Amino acid sequence: MSNENQIVAIVGGAVAGSEAVYQLTERGIRCVVIEQNDLPYGKIEDGLPKWHTKQRKKQMALINERVDQELVDFVPNTKIGRDYSMGDLVNMGCSAVLMANGAWKDRGFPVKEIAKYEGDNFYYQNPFVYWFNHHEQSTYEGEQIDVTDNAVVIGGGLASIDVAKILQVELVSNVLKERGIELSTLELEHKGIPKALAEFDLTWEDLGLQGTYLLYRRNVRNMPLASIPEGASAEKEEKVRQTRAKILQNAQNKYLFRFKDQTQPVGIIEEDGKLVGLRMIENDVINNKAVSKAGTENDVKYSMVISSIGSIPEPIDGMPMEWSTYDIKDLETGEINGLDNVFGVGNSITGKGNIRVSRDHSREVAIYVAENRLPDGGVDMDAVRMEIKELQKKAGYEGNYSAWVAANARE
Ligand SMILES: Cc1cc2nc3c(=O)[nH]c(=O)nc-3n(C[C@H](O)[C@H](O)[C@H](O)COP(=O)(O)OP(=O)(O)OC[C@H]3O[C@@H](n4cnc5c(N)ncnc54)[C@H](O)[C@@H]3O)c2cc1C
């Protein structure tokens, strides 16, 4: 079958989106990448903490290489659901639509009353990491976050360890600055706090800090820091569980945050209209599940609270949902129930915050779509490309991807 008159719309151009672009263009299929931001790097730029310098550069270069192709139309600054509706997208007349839009909505904190403190001293992980990655750039216009001692992170995955690390390196960097020592958060992350301090003949105790707390509802053996392969033997499973404990211990040794497991928030503590802590309850772990122990509620004071309990896809008007995720027929094809030839790829439906998992999933779905789901005889390319030109014009994009990247590159 000739792919000459086929064009696939891809929403989001990051890891999953650019992988789909690659698979499709390799098969001679035209793509239009519709991206909400000026540049299509997604969590590579805004999620992965900025100390992953090498990985970030490598992934961004790969994304650029894949999007900067004759067979690809790029549409920046266009958010589906805000600037262009899901209905318009489906009716645009493309051969298929791939939703590679990631998971940008933080799972709601279990204690709803905390919402009124969001932006004061309560933050969700996604905006918090965004702040960390960008706040030192001259172009940053968002709110500034004041990192304070004795903050608490509620979570348990790899991202929550990153959040605890961010708090610790920010805290130490700020305290050192007050003492006339300039040590960047990146240097502190690279060397680890004890080693970095030793170079100035200082110890953690000298700083007089309490440090950050990471709290997890189950026990360390159940933390999703390493995954147990399906059908793993008991021996393999035990090894993974031990690895989880090791990952946590190594991070604690290097960044000195505190950790407590088998506990979860059930309330907030307020004083004079301010959030000053959390009401916690102790948990048993039964069959790897957290079961709260009645009568063990206790109030603990914290200076700030960061919720790092997972990210889910943002709801988009016209996009069928099943609870908090997109309504898919199955994970293998990513096909969305109730929409014709629309498929989810990558983090938007895998539920796993992992580059490789996102890429592998997108590859599989893109190949499936290319080989099985493109309409016979193709689509009206002229009509679709005219609409794309309109969108590009509205976004102020003139069609030269590398010039656009150069003009919008961050420091
Ligand atoms: C703190 C943290 C640490 C991490 N550490 C690691 C790690 O060490 N190793 C690892 O493998 N993974 C890590 N990850 C996860 C990894 O970064 C992501 O899983 C991966 O980058 C997701 O890729 P994606 O393309 O599926 O989604 P995203 O990167 O989220 O891309 C989605 C794209 O769609 C765009 N978009 C979203 N909505 C719309 C819309 N409505 N219209 C148009 N465009 C839209 C976005 O701007 C973005 O460009 C980490 C994540 C976090 C948050």
PDBQT file of the ligand as one rigid body, heavy atoms in Angstrom, charges set to zero:
ROOT
HETATM    1  C1  LIG A 501      10.686  14.140  38.598  1.00  0.00    +0.000 C 
HETATM    2  C2  LIG A 501      10.760  13.160  37.437  1.00  0.00    +0.000 A 
HETATM    3  C3  LIG A 501      11.884  12.372  37.286  1.00  0.00    +0.000 A 
HETATM    4  C4  LIG A 501      11.966  11.456  36.230  1.00  0.00    +0.000 A 
HETATM    5  N1  LIG A 501      13.090  10.692  36.107  1.00  0.00    +0.000 NA
HETATM    6  C5  LIG A 501      13.165   9.785  35.114  1.00  0.00    +0.000 A 
HETATM    7  C6  LIG A 501      14.334   8.980  34.954  1.00  0.00    +0.000 A 
HETATM    8  O1  LIG A 501      15.302   9.135  35.716  1.00  0.00    +0.000 OA
HETATM    9  N2  LIG A 501      14.337   8.051  33.946  1.00  0.00    +0.000 N 
HETATM   10  C7  LIG A 501      13.289   7.893  33.099  1.00  0.00    +0.000 A 
HETATM   11  O2  LIG A 501      13.325   7.038  32.210  1.00  0.00    +0.000 OA
HETATM   12  N3  LIG A 501      12.177   8.652  33.214  1.00  0.00    +0.000 NA
HETATM   13  C8  LIG A 501      12.094   9.593  34.188  1.00  0.00    +0.000 A 
HETATM   14  N4  LIG A 501      10.987  10.370  34.310  1.00  0.00    +0.000 N 
HETATM   15  C9  LIG A 501       9.834  10.133  33.421  1.00  0.00    +0.000 C 
HETATM   16  C10 LIG A 501      10.055  10.606  31.990  1.00  0.00    +0.000 C 
HETATM   17  O3  LIG A 501      10.551  11.927  31.960  1.00  0.00    +0.000 OA
HETATM   18  C11 LIG A 501       8.708  10.527  31.252  1.00  0.00    +0.000 C 
HETATM   19  O4  LIG A 501       8.112   9.273  31.495  1.00  0.00    +0.000 OA
HETATM   20  C12 LIG A 501       8.832  10.644  29.735  1.00  0.00    +0.000 C 
HETATM   21  O5  LIG A 501       9.674  11.726  29.395  1.00  0.00    +0.000 OA
HETATM   22  C13 LIG A 501       7.430  10.814  29.160  1.00  0.00    +0.000 C 
HETATM   23  O6  LIG A 501       7.486  10.999  27.775  1.00  0.00    +0.000 OA
HETATM   24  P1  LIG A 501       6.155  11.208  26.931  1.00  0.00    +0.000 P 
HETATM   25  O7  LIG A 501       6.589  11.655  25.582  1.00  0.00    +0.000 OA
HETATM   26  O8  LIG A 501       5.310  10.002  27.009  1.00  0.00    +0.000 OA
HETATM   27  O9  LIG A 501       5.355  12.359  27.679  1.00  0.00    +0.000 OA
HETATM   28  P2  LIG A 501       5.750  13.901  27.907  1.00  0.00    +0.000 P 
HETATM   29  O10 LIG A 501       7.202  14.095  28.035  1.00  0.00    +0.000 OA
HETATM   30  O11 LIG A 501       4.874  14.372  28.989  1.00  0.00    +0.000 OA
HETATM   31  O12 LIG A 501       5.306  14.580  26.535  1.00  0.00    +0.000 OA
HETATM   32  C14 LIG A 501       4.006  15.000  26.246  1.00  0.00    +0.000 C 
HETATM   33  C15 LIG A 501       4.068  16.132  25.238  1.00  0.00    +0.000 C 
HETATM   34  O13 LIG A 501       2.739  16.518  24.886  1.00  0.00    +0.000 OA
HETATM   35  C16 LIG A 501       2.591  17.931  25.029  1.00  0.00    +0.000 C 
HETATM   36  N5  LIG A 501       1.179  18.130  25.372  1.00  0.00    +0.000 N 
HETATM   37  C17 LIG A 501       0.554  17.782  26.518  1.00  0.00    +0.000 A 
HETATM   38  N6  LIG A 501      -0.756  18.074  26.451  1.00  0.00    +0.000 NA
HETATM   39  C18 LIG A 501      -0.972  18.617  25.237  1.00  0.00    +0.000 A 
HETATM   40  C19 LIG A 501      -2.132  19.117  24.588  1.00  0.00    +0.000 A 
HETATM   41  N7  LIG A 501      -3.320  19.112  25.181  1.00  0.00    +0.000 N 
HETATM   42  N8  LIG A 501      -1.984  19.634  23.337  1.00  0.00    +0.000 NA
HETATM   43  C20 LIG A 501      -0.763  19.652  22.719  1.00  0.00    +0.000 A 
HETATM   44  N9  LIG A 501       0.358  19.181  23.298  1.00  0.00    +0.000 NA
HETATM   45  C21 LIG A 501       0.255  18.659  24.548  1.00  0.00    +0.000 A 
HETATM   46  C22 LIG A 501       3.569  18.297  26.130  1.00  0.00    +0.000 C 
HETATM   47  O14 LIG A 501       3.939  19.672  26.084  1.00  0.00    +0.000 OA
HETATM   48  C23 LIG A 501       4.747  17.379  25.812  1.00  0.00    +0.000 C 
HETATM   49  O15 LIG A 501       5.629  17.942  24.865  1.00  0.00    +0.000 OA
HETATM   50  C24 LIG A 501      10.890  11.319  35.329  1.00  0.00    +0.000 A 
HETATM   51  C25 LIG A 501       9.761  12.146  35.461  1.00  0.00    +0.000 A 
HETATM   52  C26 LIG A 501       9.695  13.068  36.492  1.00  0.00    +0.000 A 
HETATM   53  C27 LIG A 501       8.477  13.939  36.622  1.00  0.00    +0.000 C 
ENDROOT
TORSDOF 0
